[in-house]
Amino acid sequence: MRIARYLLILAAFLIMISSVLSMYHGGDRTAVYVNVGAMASLAVAVGILNFKNPPKNRR
């Protein structure tokens, strides 16, 4: 499960970078809206993973 979380975080980071580059490019903003939607879905997926498998206290 830890690898899945890291992959989701990496995907969100790459989408964020893509959004910033798309905003500076100018022109059609459709890609930015698609990226924002993708980031929202990734945030929901991470939230579901965290609630499904809460971190255990390590001693």
C-alpha positions, 0 to 999 in steps of 0.5 A: 500500500505504501507504493500506491501512495507514493505513486499517487503523490508522484502523479499529483506532483507531475500533474501540478507541474503540467498545469503550471506549464499550461497556464504560462503557455497561453491559449486554450485552458482546457488542459488546465481544467483537466489537470485540476480534475485529475488532481482532485480525483487523486486527492480523493483516492489518497483520502480513501487509502488513508481512511481504509488503512489508517497508519498504525502506531509504531513502537 
